[in-house]
């Protein structure tokens, strides 16, 4: 994988690599699996359905995955979303927070596709 492309896509390669015990093969295999993670689509679906609890759970999962993989920009935007949903009974405060999540998610996906 092209490290420069990954880093331009908001991926902190050094951080993610360190979390994988500096095993670049392992880290890159895990990164390649990220697009199959359903957390992002579950956030979108849950918000569309007005289900704050399910949206929180999916966002919390995506936050953890993002942190572990070094997806810094995505992590930062999802963190804000998670906190807005943490004690929410509705999604009204979460919807305006989605554009940066969408943008950062798309950026990571594009980087992963282009880094192959």
N, CA, C and O atoms as a Tinker XYZ file with bonds, in Angstrom:
   464  protein
     1  N      0.843000   -1.181000    0.000000    73     2
     2  CA     0.000000    0.000000    0.000000    64     1     3
     3  C      0.892000    1.249000    0.000000    63     2     4     5
     4  O      1.970000    1.278000    0.592000    81     3
     5  N      0.400000    2.253000   -0.677000    73     3     6
     6  CA     1.149000    3.505000   -0.769000    64     5     7
     7  C      0.890000    4.342000    0.483000    63     6     8     9
     8  O     -0.196000    4.894000    0.664000    81     7
     9  N      1.880000    4.422000    1.321000    73     7    10
    10  CA     1.755000    5.116000    2.608000    64     9    11
    11  C      1.385000    6.586000    2.427000    63    10    12    13
    12  O      0.571000    7.111000    3.188000    81    11
    13  N      1.958000    7.248000    1.451000    73    11    14
    14  CA     1.682000    8.670000    1.224000    64    13    15
    15  C      0.202000    8.893000    0.903000    63    14    16    17
    16  O     -0.413000    9.827000    1.419000    81    15
    17  N     -0.360000    8.052000    0.064000    73    15    18
    18  CA    -1.787000    8.167000   -0.279000    64    17    19
    19  C     -2.642000    7.944000    0.968000    63    18    20    21
    20  O     -3.620000    8.656000    1.194000    81    19
    21  N     -2.272000    6.964000    1.762000    73    19    22
    22  CA    -3.022000    6.698000    2.992000    64    21    23
    23  C     -2.981000    7.915000    3.915000    63    22    24    25
    24  O     -4.006000    8.323000    4.461000    81    23
    25  N     -1.805000    8.483000    4.083000    73    23    26
    26  CA    -1.668000    9.631000    4.979000    64    25    27
    27  C     -2.435000   10.842000    4.452000    63    26    28    29
    28  O     -3.011000   11.595000    5.236000    81    27
    29  N     -2.448000   11.036000    3.139000    73    27    30
    30  CA    -3.226000   12.131000    2.555000    64    29    31
    31  C     -4.723000   11.910000    2.751000    63    30    32    33
    32  O     -5.508000   12.858000    2.710000    81    31
    33  N     -5.113000   10.664000    2.962000    73    31    34
    34  CA    -6.512000   10.330000    3.202000    64    33    35
    35  C     -6.918000   10.400000    4.660000    63    34    36    37
    36  O     -8.005000    9.952000    5.025000    81    35
    37  N     -6.050000   10.962000    5.504000    73    35    38
    38  CA    -6.387000   11.118000    6.909000    64    37    39
    39  C     -6.032000    9.924000    7.770000    63    38    40    41
    40  O     -6.524000    9.794000    8.891000    81    39
    41  N     -5.188000    9.057000    7.260000    73    39    42
    42  CA    -4.784000    7.864000    7.994000    64    41    43
    43  C     -3.391000    8.093000    8.570000    63    42    44    45
    44  O     -2.440000    8.354000    7.833000    81    43
    45  N     -3.280000    7.993000    9.881000    73    43    46
    46  CA    -1.990000    8.130000   10.557000    64    45    47
    47  C     -1.323000    6.758000   10.530000    63    46    48    49
    48  O     -1.497000    5.939000   11.433000    81    47
    49  N     -0.566000    6.539000    9.479000    73    47    50
    50  CA     0.046000    5.227000    9.245000    64    49    51
    51  C      0.934000    4.815000   10.420000    63    50    52    53
    52  O      0.874000    3.671000   10.872000    81    51
    53  N      1.741000    5.725000   10.904000    73    51    54
    54  CA     2.661000    5.399000   12.001000    64    53    55
    55  C      1.905000    4.968000   13.250000    63    54    56    57
    56  O      2.318000    4.027000   13.927000    81    55
    57  N      0.806000    5.642000   13.562000    73    55    58
    58  CA     0.008000    5.299000   14.741000    64    57    59
    59  C     -0.629000    3.926000   14.577000    63    58    60    61
    60  O     -0.550000    3.087000   15.475000    81    59
    61  N     -1.254000    3.701000   13.439000    73    59    62
    62  CA    -1.882000    2.402000   13.194000    64    61    63
    63  C     -0.876000    1.276000   13.179000    63    62    64    65
    64  O     -1.134000    0.191000   13.700000    81    63
    65  N      0.273000    1.538000   12.581000    73    63    66
    66  CA     1.339000    0.542000   12.531000    64    65    67
    67  C      1.810000    0.186000   13.938000    63    66    68    69
    68  O      2.023000   -0.986000   14.247000    81    67
    69  N      1.969000    1.186000   14.781000    73    67    70
    70  CA     2.396000    0.948000   16.163000    64    69    71
    71  C      1.376000    0.085000   16.907000    63    70    72    73
    72  O      1.749000   -0.753000   17.728000    81    71
    73  N      0.098000    0.289000   16.621000    73    71    74
    74  CA    -0.949000   -0.506000   17.281000    64    73    75
    75  C     -0.939000   -1.960000   16.819000    63    74    76    77
    76  O     -1.494000   -2.839000   17.478000    81    75
    77  N     -0.296000   -2.196000   15.671000    73    75    78
    78  CA    -0.158000   -3.559000   15.131000    64    77    79
    79  C      1.263000   -4.078000   15.349000    63    78    80    81
    80  O      1.766000   -4.895000   14.578000    81    79
    81  N      1.891000   -3.592000   16.403000    73    79    82
    82  CA     3.229000   -4.043000   16.800000    64    81    83
    83  C      4.249000   -3.883000   15.680000    63    82    84    85
    84  O      5.152000   -4.705000   15.518000    81    83
    85  N      4.087000   -2.800000   14.903000    73    83    86
    86  CA     4.997000   -2.469000   13.799000    64    85    87
    87  C      5.071000   -3.545000   12.725000    63    86    88    89
    88  O      6.072000   -3.662000   12.018000    81    87
    89  N      4.016000   -4.322000   12.609000    73    87    90
    90  CA     3.917000   -5.347000   11.568000    64    89    91
    91  C      3.121000   -4.747000   10.413000    63    90    92    93
    92  O      1.890000   -4.754000   10.440000    81    91
    93  N      3.814000   -4.229000    9.398000    73    91    94
    94  CA     3.139000   -3.530000    8.299000    64    93    95
    95  C      2.208000   -4.452000    7.523000    63    94    96    97
    96  O      1.159000   -4.016000    7.048000    81    95
    97  N      2.576000   -5.701000    7.391000    73    95    98
    98  CA     1.716000   -6.657000    6.687000    64    97    99
    99  C      0.384000   -6.826000    7.426000    63    98   100   101
   100  O     -0.682000   -6.814000    6.810000    81    99
   101  N      0.457000   -6.983000    8.735000    73    99   102
   102  CA    -0.753000   -7.110000    9.547000    64   101   103
   103  C     -1.591000   -5.843000    9.463000    63   102   104   105
   104  O     -2.799000   -5.907000    9.234000    81   103
   105  N     -0.958000   -4.698000    9.646000    73   103   106
   106  CA    -1.684000   -3.427000    9.625000    64   105   107
   107  C     -2.397000   -3.219000    8.288000    63   106   108   109
   108  O     -3.561000   -2.818000    8.256000    81   107
   109  N     -1.711000   -3.486000    7.212000    73   107   110
   110  CA    -2.314000   -3.271000    5.904000    64   109   111
   111  C     -3.434000   -4.268000    5.622000    63   110   112   113
   112  O     -4.408000   -3.923000    4.953000    81   111
   113  N     -3.313000   -5.494000    6.119000    73   111   114
   114  CA    -4.410000   -6.469000    5.974000    64   113   115
   115  C     -5.643000   -5.996000    6.736000    63   114   116   117
   116  O     -6.768000   -6.129000    6.254000    81   115
   117  N     -5.428000   -5.448000    7.916000    73   115   118
   118  CA    -6.555000   -4.945000    8.712000    64   117   119
   119  C     -7.168000   -3.718000    8.035000    63   118   120   121
   120  O     -8.391000   -3.592000    7.977000    81   119
   121  N     -6.333000   -2.817000    7.527000    73   119   122
   122  CA    -6.839000   -1.649000    6.811000    64   121   123
   123  C     -7.692000   -2.059000    5.617000    63   122   124   125
   124  O     -8.739000   -1.463000    5.364000    81   123
   125  N     -7.248000   -3.073000    4.886000    73   123   126
   126  CA    -7.989000   -3.539000    3.712000    64   125   127
   127  C     -9.384000   -4.036000    4.071000    63   126   128   129
   128  O    -10.285000   -4.017000    3.233000    81   127
   129  N     -9.563000   -4.479000    5.306000    73   127   130
   130  CA   -10.869000   -4.986000    5.747000    64   129   131
   131  C    -11.807000   -3.875000    6.203000    63   130   132   133
   132  O    -13.008000   -4.103000    6.352000    81   131
   133  N    -11.276000   -2.676000    6.426000    73   131   134
   134  CA   -12.102000   -1.597000    6.957000    64   133   135
   135  C    -13.350000   -1.309000    6.126000    63   134   136   137
   136  O    -14.416000   -1.115000    6.711000    81   135
   137  N    -13.278000   -1.270000    4.796000    73   135   138
   138  CA   -14.493000   -0.962000    4.027000    64   137   139
   139  C    -15.645000   -1.952000    4.258000    63   138   140   141
   140  O    -16.805000   -1.607000    4.032000    81   139
   141  N    -15.344000   -3.155000    4.698000    73   139   142
   142  CA   -16.383000   -4.151000    4.966000    64   141   143
   143  C    -17.063000   -3.948000    6.316000    63   142   144   145
   144  O    -18.106000   -4.546000    6.579000    81   143
   145  N    -16.484000   -3.112000    7.173000    73   143   146
   146  CA   -17.078000   -2.823000    8.477000    64   145   147
   147  C    -18.424000   -2.140000    8.269000    63   146   148   149
   148  O    -18.521000   -1.197000    7.484000    81   147
   149  N    -19.442000   -2.591000    8.945000    73   147   150
   150  CA   -20.806000   -2.090000    8.746000    64   149   151
   151  C    -21.200000   -0.941000    9.677000    63   150   152   153
   152  O    -22.332000   -0.461000    9.616000    81   151
   153  N    -20.291000   -0.500000   10.525000    73   151   154
   154  CA   -20.639000    0.533000   11.508000    64   153   155
   155  C    -21.128000    1.819000   10.852000    63   154   156   157
   156  O    -22.125000    2.396000   11.285000    81   155
   157  N    -20.437000    2.266000    9.820000    73   155   158
   158  CA   -20.827000    3.516000    9.153000    64   157   159
   159  C    -22.228000    3.398000    8.559000    63   158   160   161
   160  O    -23.064000    4.280000    8.759000    81   159
   161  N    -22.484000    2.322000    7.835000    73   159   162
   162  CA   -23.812000    2.171000    7.229000    64   161   163
   163  C    -24.899000    2.031000    8.298000    63   162   164   165
   164  O    -26.034000    2.460000    8.088000    81   163
   165  N    -24.559000    1.435000    9.434000    73   163   166
   166  CA   -25.535000    1.322000   10.529000    64   165   167
   167  C    -25.838000    2.687000   11.133000    63   166   168   169
   168  O    -26.969000    2.935000   11.552000    81   167
   169  N    -24.852000    3.571000   11.186000    73   167   170
   170  CA   -25.105000    4.930000   11.666000    64   169   171
   171  C    -26.104000    5.611000   10.740000    63   170   172   173
   172  O    -27.098000    6.178000   11.193000    81   171
   173  N    -25.836000    5.553000    9.455000    73   171   174
   174  CA   -26.701000    6.197000    8.463000    64   173   175
   175  C    -28.123000    5.633000    8.545000    63   174   176   177
   176  O    -29.093000    6.390000    8.564000    81   175
   177  N    -28.241000    4.319000    8.593000    73   175   178
   178  CA   -29.549000    3.673000    8.675000    64   177   179
   179  C    -30.278000    4.039000    9.971000    63   178   180   181
   180  O    -31.476000    4.323000    9.956000    81   179
   181  N    -29.565000    4.030000   11.068000    73   179   182
   182  CA   -30.177000    4.323000   12.368000    64   181   183
   183  C    -30.646000    5.765000   12.450000    63   182   184   185
   184  O    -31.722000    6.040000   12.981000    81   183
   185  N    -29.856000    6.678000   11.934000    73   183   186
   186  CA   -30.273000    8.079000   11.935000    64   185   187
   187  C    -31.498000    8.273000   11.051000    63   186   188   189
   188  O    -32.412000    9.017000   11.409000    81   187
   189  N    -31.523000    7.613000    9.904000    73   187   190
   190  CA   -32.676000    7.715000    9.002000    64   189   191
   191  C    -33.938000    7.164000    9.666000    63   190   192   193
   192  O    -35.042000    7.649000    9.418000    81   191
   193  N    -33.765000    6.157000   10.501000    73   191   194
   194  CA   -34.902000    5.552000   11.203000    64   193   195
   195  C    -35.244000    6.279000   12.499000    63   194   196   197
   196  O    -36.246000    5.961000   13.139000    81   195
   197  N    -34.429000    7.242000   12.889000    73   195   198
   198  CA   -34.670000    7.975000   14.128000    64   197   199
   199  C    -34.311000    7.192000   15.380000    63   198   200   201
   200  O    -34.807000    7.499000   16.464000    81   199
   201  N    -33.468000    6.198000   15.247000    73   199   202
   202  CA   -33.095000    5.329000   16.356000    64   201   203
   203  C    -31.777000    5.815000   16.983000    63   202   204   205
   204  O    -30.692000    5.437000   16.543000    81   203
   205  N    -31.893000    6.642000   17.997000    73   203   206
   206  CA   -30.712000    7.237000   18.633000    64   205   207
   207  C    -29.829000    6.188000   19.301000    63   206   208   209
   208  O    -28.604000    6.285000   19.246000    81   207
   209  N    -30.438000    5.191000   19.930000    73   207   210
   210  CA   -29.658000    4.159000   20.629000    64   209   211
   211  C    -28.805000    3.365000   19.642000    63   210   212   213
   212  O    -27.613000    3.164000   19.873000    81   211
   213  N    -29.409000    2.915000   18.546000    73   211   214
   214  CA   -28.658000    2.145000   17.546000    64   213   215
   215  C    -27.600000    3.016000   16.877000    63   214   216   217
   216  O    -26.504000    2.541000   16.579000    81   215
   217  N    -27.919000    4.279000   16.642000    73   215   218
   218  CA   -26.942000    5.198000   16.041000    64   217   219
   219  C    -25.761000    5.380000   16.983000    63   218   220   221
   220  O    -24.611000    5.386000   16.543000    81   219
   221  N    -26.036000    5.530000   18.280000    73   219   222
   222  CA   -24.953000    5.656000   19.260000    64   221   223
   223  C    -24.059000    4.425000   19.252000    63   222   224   225
   224  O    -22.834000    4.543000   19.215000    81   223
   225  N    -24.667000    3.247000   19.287000    73   223   226
   226  CA   -23.887000    2.010000   19.331000    64   225   227
   227  C    -22.997000    1.867000   18.093000    63   226   228   229
   228  O    -21.830000    1.491000   18.200000    81   227
   229  N    -23.554000    2.167000   16.927000    73   227   230
   230  CA   -22.777000    2.061000   15.689000    64   229   231
   231  C    -21.670000    3.113000   15.651000    63   230   232   233
   232  O    -20.546000    2.822000   15.243000    81   231
   233  N    -21.990000    4.330000   16.076000    73   231   234
   234  CA   -20.985000    5.401000   16.086000    64   233   235
   235  C    -19.877000    5.080000   17.078000    63   234   236   237
   236  O    -18.705000    5.339000   16.806000    81   235
   237  N    -20.236000    4.526000   18.211000    73   235   238
   238  CA   -19.240000    4.157000   19.219000    64   237   239
   239  C    -18.301000    3.083000   18.665000    63   238   240   241
   240  O    -17.092000    3.133000   18.891000    81   239
   241  N    -18.852000    2.129000   17.952000    73   239   242
   242  CA   -18.040000    1.086000   17.331000    64   241   243
   243  C    -17.099000    1.686000   16.289000    63   242   244   245
   244  O    -15.912000    1.360000   16.261000    81   243
   245  N    -17.628000    2.562000   15.433000    73   243   246
   246  CA   -16.805000    3.185000   14.405000    64   245   247
   247  C    -15.708000    4.042000   15.030000    63   246   248   249
   248  O    -14.594000    4.114000   14.510000    81   247
   249  N    -16.023000    4.680000   16.130000    73   247   250
   250  CA   -15.010000    5.480000   16.838000    64   249   251
   251  C    -13.851000    4.592000   17.282000    63   250   252   253
   252  O    -12.688000    4.954000   17.099000    81   251
   253  N    -14.154000    3.452000   17.855000    73   251   254
   254  CA   -13.113000    2.537000   18.317000    64   253   255
   255  C    -12.285000    1.969000   17.179000    63   254   256   257
   256  O    -11.059000    1.898000   17.268000    81   255
   257  N    -12.955000    1.568000   16.115000    73   255   258
   258  CA   -12.246000    1.038000   14.951000    64   257   259
   259  C    -11.334000    2.115000   14.367000    63   258   260   261
   260  O    -10.180000    1.851000   14.028000    81   259
   261  N    -11.864000    3.321000   14.255000    73   259   262
   262  CA   -11.082000    4.438000   13.705000    64   261   263
   263  C     -9.852000    4.721000   14.550000    63   262   264   265
   264  O     -8.767000    4.955000   14.018000    81   263
   265  N    -10.020000    4.699000   15.851000    73   263   266
   266  CA    -8.882000    4.944000   16.747000    64   265   267
   267  C     -7.823000    3.863000   16.586000    63   266   268   269
   268  O     -6.631000    4.159000   16.511000    81   267
   269  N     -8.257000    2.622000   16.534000    73   267   270
   270  CA    -7.308000    1.512000   16.450000    64   269   271
   271  C     -6.562000    1.457000   15.120000    63   270   272   273
   272  O     -5.439000    0.956000   15.057000    81   271
   273  N     -7.182000    1.970000   14.057000    73   271   274
   274  CA    -6.547000    1.929000   12.748000    64   273   275
   275  C     -5.798000    3.213000   12.402000    63   274   276   277
   276  O     -5.171000    3.301000   11.346000    81   275
   277  N     -5.861000    4.200000   13.279000    73   275   278
   278  CA    -5.160000    5.455000   13.002000    64   277   279
   279  C     -5.899000    6.337000   12.011000    63   278   280   281
   280  O     -5.281000    7.144000   11.316000    81   279
   281  N     -7.204000    6.193000   11.939000    73   279   282
   282  CA    -8.022000    7.010000   11.038000    64   281   283
   283  C     -8.393000    8.290000   11.782000    63   282   284   285
   284  O     -9.544000    8.488000   12.170000    81   283
   285  N     -7.406000    9.147000   11.972000    73   283   286
   286  CA    -7.499000   10.297000   12.878000    64   285   287
   287  C     -8.653000   11.245000   12.561000    63   286   288   289
   288  O     -9.433000   11.580000   13.453000    81   287
   289  N     -8.775000   11.680000   11.312000    73   287   290
   290  CA    -9.821000   12.643000   10.968000    64   289   291
   291  C    -11.207000   12.034000   11.144000    63   290   292   293
   292  O    -12.125000   12.691000   11.635000    81   291
   293  N    -11.350000   10.783000   10.742000    73   291   294
   294  CA   -12.635000   10.103000   10.925000    64   293   295
   295  C    -12.929000    9.957000   12.411000    63   294   296   297
   296  O    -14.049000   10.210000   12.854000    81   295
   297  N    -11.937000    9.553000   13.172000    73   295   298
   298  CA   -12.109000    9.422000   14.617000    64   297   299
   299  C    -12.586000   10.739000   15.230000    63   298   300   301
   300  O    -13.536000   10.757000   16.012000    81   299
   301  N    -11.925000   11.834000   14.871000    73   299   302
   302  CA   -12.278000   13.130000   15.451000    64   301   303
   303  C    -13.728000   13.502000   15.161000    63   302   304   305
   304  O    -14.425000   14.001000   16.044000    81   303
   305  N    -14.186000   13.267000   13.939000    73   303   306
   306  CA   -15.566000   13.630000   13.599000    64   305   307
   307  C    -16.570000   12.668000   14.230000    63   306   308   309
   308  O    -17.649000   13.092000   14.644000    81   307
   309  N    -16.235000   11.392000   14.310000    73   307   310
   310  CA   -17.151000   10.421000   14.925000    64   309   311
   311  C    -17.211000   10.628000   16.437000    63   310   312   313
   312  O    -18.259000   10.417000   17.047000    81   311
   313  N    -16.110000   11.035000   17.040000    73   311   314
   314  CA   -16.092000   11.302000   18.478000    64   313   315
   315  C    -17.169000   12.320000   18.851000    63   314   316   317
   316  O    -17.908000   12.125000   19.817000    81   315
   317  N    -17.253000   13.398000   18.087000    73   315   318
   318  CA   -18.255000   14.446000   18.344000    64   317   319
   319  C    -19.662000   13.863000   18.201000    63   318   320   321
   320  O    -20.548000   14.165000   19.000000    81   319
   321  N    -19.858000   13.035000   17.188000    73   319   322
   322  CA   -21.162000   12.404000   16.968000    64   321   323
   323  C    -21.530000   11.492000   18.138000    63   322   324   325
   324  O    -22.658000   11.524000   18.630000    81   323
   325  N    -20.579000   10.690000   18.572000    73   323   326
   326  CA   -20.825000    9.775000   19.695000    64   325   327
   327  C    -21.261000   10.552000   20.933000    63   326   328   329
   328  O    -22.230000   10.185000   21.596000    81   327
   329  N    -20.548000   11.614000   21.234000    73   327   330
   330  CA   -20.884000   12.385000   22.432000    64   329   331
   331  C    -22.262000   13.031000   22.325000    63   330   332   333
   332  O    -22.958000   13.164000   23.331000    81   331
   333  N    -22.662000   13.433000   21.126000    73   331   334
   334  CA   -23.996000   14.033000   20.972000    64   333   335
   335  C    -25.091000   12.989000   21.133000    63   334   336   337
   336  O    -26.213000   13.318000   21.519000    81   335
   337  N    -24.773000   11.740000   20.840000    73   335   338
   338  CA   -25.765000   10.664000   20.935000    64   337   339
   339  C    -25.731000    9.939000   22.275000    63   338   340   341
   340  O    -26.643000    9.174000   22.588000    81   339
   341  N    -24.701000   10.170000   23.056000    73   339   342
   342  CA   -24.491000    9.385000   24.280000    64   341   343
   343  C    -25.724000    9.337000   25.186000    63   342   344   345
   344  O    -26.106000    8.255000   25.631000    81   343
   345  N    -26.334000   10.438000   25.462000    73   343   346
   346  CA   -27.509000   10.468000   26.337000    64   345   347
   347  C    -28.740000   11.008000   25.623000    63   346   348   349
   348  O    -29.676000   11.499000   26.256000    81   347
   349  N    -28.727000   10.912000   24.317000    73   347   350
   350  CA   -29.819000   11.486000   23.527000    64   349   351
   351  C    -30.982000   10.516000   23.421000    63   350   352   353
   352  O    -30.807000    9.302000   23.320000    81   351
   353  N    -32.167000   11.091000   23.448000    73   351   354
   354  CA   -33.359000   10.283000   23.215000    64   353   355
   355  C    -33.854000   10.466000   21.783000    63   354   356   357
   356  O    -34.724000    9.730000   21.318000    81   355
   357  N    -33.290000   11.453000   21.092000    73   355   358
   358  CA   -33.605000   11.631000   19.678000    64   357   359
   359  C    -32.326000   12.000000   18.925000    63   358   360   361
   360  O    -31.265000   12.187000   19.521000    81   359
   361  N    -32.453000   12.096000   17.637000    73   359   362
   362  CA   -31.270000   12.305000   16.802000    64   361   363
   363  C    -31.101000   13.732000   16.310000    63   362   364   365
   364  O    -30.204000   14.008000   15.515000    81   363
   365  N    -31.946000   14.638000   16.768000    73   363   366
   366  CA   -31.933000   16.000000   16.219000    64   365   367
   367  C    -30.575000   16.683000   16.336000    63   366   368   369
   368  O    -30.192000   17.435000   15.440000    81   367
   369  N    -29.858000   16.445000   17.392000    73   367   370
   370  CA   -28.543000   17.059000   17.545000    64   369   371
   371  C    -27.453000   16.359000   16.757000    63   370   372   373
   372  O    -26.381000   16.920000   16.534000    81   371
   373  N    -27.724000   15.137000   16.338000    73   371   374
   374  CA   -26.710000   14.355000   15.634000    64   373   375
   375  C    -26.676000   14.640000   14.137000    63   374   376   377
   376  O    -25.608000   14.637000   13.526000    81   375
   377  N    -27.815000   14.880000   13.563000    73   375   378
   378  CA   -27.878000   15.043000   12.105000    64   377   379
   379  C    -26.944000   16.134000   11.570000    63   378   380   381
   380  O    -26.300000   15.917000   10.544000    81   379
   381  N    -26.846000   17.303000   12.227000    73   379   382
   382  CA   -25.927000   18.325000   11.714000    64   381   383
   383  C    -24.449000   17.937000   11.838000    63   382   384   385
   384  O    -23.589000   18.570000   11.225000    81   383
   385  N    -24.157000   16.910000   12.620000    73   383   386
   386  CA   -22.777000   16.472000   12.820000    64   385   387
   387  C    -22.334000   15.433000   11.780000    63   386   388   389
   388  O    -21.165000   15.049000   11.746000    81   387
   389  N    -23.250000   14.991000   10.951000    73   387   390
   390  CA   -22.929000   13.943000    9.989000    64   389   391
   391  C    -22.061000   14.390000    8.806000    63   390   392   393
   392  O    -21.236000   13.592000    8.359000    81   391
   393  N    -22.190000   15.602000    8.273000    73   391   394
   394  CA   -21.365000   15.940000    7.102000    64   393   395
   395  C    -19.863000   15.703000    7.264000    63   394   396   397
   396  O    -19.246000   15.170000    6.342000    81   395
   397  N    -19.240000   16.075000    8.401000    73   395   398
   398  CA   -17.809000   15.762000    8.526000    64   397   399
   399  C    -17.538000   14.256000    8.616000    63   398   400   401
   400  O    -16.507000   13.781000    8.141000    81   399
   401  N    -18.453000   13.516000    9.219000    73   399   402
   402  CA   -18.292000   12.060000    9.306000    64   401   403
   403  C    -18.333000   11.467000    7.902000    63   402   404   405
   404  O    -17.486000   10.653000    7.535000    81   403
   405  N    -19.323000   11.882000    7.126000    73   403   406
   406  CA   -19.459000   11.393000    5.750000    64   405   407
   407  C    -18.215000   11.739000    4.936000    63   406   408   409
   408  O    -17.659000   10.889000    4.241000    81   407
   409  N    -17.796000   12.969000    5.028000    73   407   410
   410  CA   -16.630000   13.427000    4.273000    64   409   411
   411  C    -15.369000   12.653000    4.652000    63   410   412   413
   412  O    -14.624000   12.205000    3.779000    81   411
   413  N    -15.135000   12.501000    5.940000    73   411   414
   414  CA   -13.931000   11.798000    6.397000    64   413   415
   415  C    -13.990000   10.304000    6.084000    63   414   416   417
   416  O    -12.973000    9.697000    5.750000    81   415
   417  N    -15.174000    9.715000    6.191000    73   415   418
   418  CA   -15.325000    8.304000    5.841000    64   417   419
   419  C    -15.024000    8.097000    4.361000    63   418   420   421
   420  O    -14.257000    7.206000    3.995000    81   419
   421  N    -15.629000    8.919000    3.517000    73   419   422
   422  CA   -15.406000    8.819000    2.073000    64   421   423
   423  C    -13.929000    9.015000    1.733000    63   422   424   425
   424  O    -13.389000    8.331000    0.864000    81   423
   425  N    -13.292000    9.936000    2.412000    73   423   426
   426  CA   -11.866000   10.209000    2.182000    64   425   427
   427  C    -11.003000    8.986000    2.507000    63   426   428   429
   428  O    -10.076000    8.661000    1.765000    81   427
   429  N    -11.309000    8.319000    3.609000    73   427   430
   430  CA   -10.573000    7.112000    3.992000    64   429   431
   431  C    -10.802000    6.008000    2.958000    63   430   432   433
   432  O     -9.858000    5.341000    2.534000    81   431
   433  N    -12.047000    5.823000    2.561000    73   431   434
   434  CA   -12.363000    4.772000    1.586000    64   433   435
   435  C    -11.627000    5.022000    0.272000    63   434   436   437
   436  O    -11.045000    4.103000   -0.303000    81   435
   437  N    -11.654000    6.262000   -0.199000    73   435   438
   438  CA   -10.939000    6.609000   -1.443000    64   437   439
   439  C     -9.435000    6.350000   -1.303000    63   438   440   441
   440  O     -8.803000    5.818000   -2.215000    81   439
   441  N     -8.879000    6.727000   -0.168000    73   439   442
   442  CA    -7.440000    6.511000    0.059000    64   441   443
   443  C     -7.112000    5.018000    0.030000    63   442   444   445
   444  O     -6.112000    4.611000   -0.561000    81   443
   445  N     -7.946000    4.217000    0.659000    73   443   446
   446  CA    -7.707000    2.783000    0.669000    64   445   447
   447  C     -7.788000    2.187000   -0.737000    63   446   448   449
   448  O     -7.007000    1.306000   -1.096000    81   447
   449  N     -8.734000    2.677000   -1.516000    73   447   450
   450  CA    -8.868000    2.210000   -2.894000    64   449   451
   451  C     -7.660000    2.630000   -3.728000    63   450   452   453
   452  O     -7.137000    1.837000   -4.511000    81   451
   453  N     -7.224000    3.858000   -3.562000    73   451   454
   454  CA    -6.129000    4.406000   -4.382000    64   453   455
   455  C     -4.744000    3.947000   -3.939000    63   454   456   457
   456  O     -3.787000    4.032000   -4.709000    81   455
   457  N     -4.630000    3.467000   -2.712000    73   455   458
   458  CA    -3.328000    3.075000   -2.174000    64   457   459
   459  C     -2.924000    1.658000   -2.576000    63   458   460   461
   460  O     -1.795000    1.238000   -2.321000    81   459
   461  N     -3.825000    0.932000   -3.191000    73   459   462
   462  CA    -3.552000   -0.465000   -3.566000    64   461   463
   463  C     -2.451000   -0.573000   -4.589000    63   462   464
   464  O     -2.102000   -1.677000   -5.007000    81   463
